[in-house]
């Protein structure tokens, strides 16, 4: 059976997207894969480098939790099968509005800097 490279791309620690990827992949017990987590991909330069890496792995699967639209657009250029979780979780702000005018991700970033 063919083994797939599975990339988990995040602009923060990568813990969430890695958990999502593992949960999805667990539904396919016969699928062979190597999991590669790429955290802190938070600039266009880092995304371009990531795209090159993904393109070097034919048949790659990509799980992404990138939050900035322009970075998400760059990642799509890899041409790989992409599982972007932002469209799934973004609507949560409609019923869980951010406090202090920032999102939870922005607060996490400022608390850890």
Secondary structure, 3 states (H helix, E strand, C coil): CCEEEEEEECCCCCHHHHHHHHHHHCCCCCCEEEEEEECCCCCHHHHHHHHHHHHCCCCCEEEECCCCHHHHHHHHCCCCEEEECHHHHCCHHHHCCCCCCCCHHHHHHHHHC
